[in-house]
Amino acid sequence: MEKLAIIGSGLSGLTLATLLKSKFEITVFDKARGVGGRLAARRTGPFTFDHGAQYFTARTEAFRDFIKPLIDLGVIKKWTARHVEVDGAQIVKRSYWESEEPRYVGVPNMNSIAKQMAQNINVKTNIKIDSILRKDYWQLEDEHGGIHKDFDWVISTAPAPQTLQILPKNFVHHALIKRIEMRGCYSLMLGFSEIFPLEFEAAHVLNSDVSWIAVNSHKPQRGSLHTMVIHSSAEYAEKNMDIDRNIVINHLCQETSSIIQHDATQAIRQVLHGWRYANNAKRDIYKPFIDHDLKIAACGDWCLGGRVEGAFTSAQNLAHALETG
């Protein structure tokens, strides 16, 4: 059986491992302490936050079939939030997700989905792969100089710019992936001792340095502590990704306070995470990036518009291509 290395344990990487484990001996590598990628959760003190993907939809039959067993296990549930669009401090549109297309979340956290998928997969965390080198087989070098060798195939599910750093320049799709521009996002996590009386649990924000506000504690089985997750706009993140984090926290707190008409700086826990490659600048669609001669490939949500379902579909397309030759 051929050996396959997958870089990244987000939904794409774990989907590939699940679909290809009968064809390959698989090892998944991830630089983080746990699995999930952007299906991310952060515990800090008594608070827990979903600081990556906030929810997802299921619009294809294949993805609906994929999540059904996880729904049956209680690992995925619907989030029936009151949703608004906000411009300034004005609500310009309202909807209630219970009567619309289902929005799903992991339970009790978004990374619960990845944890369930990874149970029977060989995943090595806390290993950041920096480069790969072909000898008789592929060998992967991590940031500490460790060598992981004898792989027939290597697949990167890291964001496009990080994939380019890992895979060799003679990868047949190198030039195309290089043209894919990705943009950053800040995720601000706020934990409160009191509950704010808001008119929504989920808000898309227009014309602001804030793009999203969620009452994270409203999601199913999140406990009684009041938590909010705020995402910055891509424009703000791109301009301020390398400045002092306290400046970013203060600014996003002030912006949020203006929008919700409550003092967000009252949060007793304030934590910031910077996603340097959060979303594509353009929502272009790409087929699987496969180099059959070199036996390397790449996929991810960035191949199909950035949605959670896109991460699954991109991996499914790549797995099918490898299985059919």
Buried (B, 14 or more C-beta within 10 A) or exposed (E): EEBBBBBBBBBBBBBBBBBBBEEBEBBBBBBBEBBBBBBBBBEEEEBBBBBBBBBBBBEEEEBBEBBEEBBEEEBBBBBBBBBBBBBEEEBEEEBEBEEEEBBBBBBBBBBBBBBBBBEEBEBBBEBBBBEBEBEEBBBBBBEEEEEBBEBBBBBBBBBBBBBBEBBBEEBEBBEEBEEBEBBBBBBBBBBBEEEBEBEBBBBBBBEBBBBBBBBBBBBBEBEEBBBBBBBBBBEBBBEBBEEEBEEBBEBBBBBBBBBBEBEBEEBEBBBBBBBBBBBBEEEEEBEBBBBEEBBBBBBBBBBBBBBBBBBBBBBBBBBEBBEEE
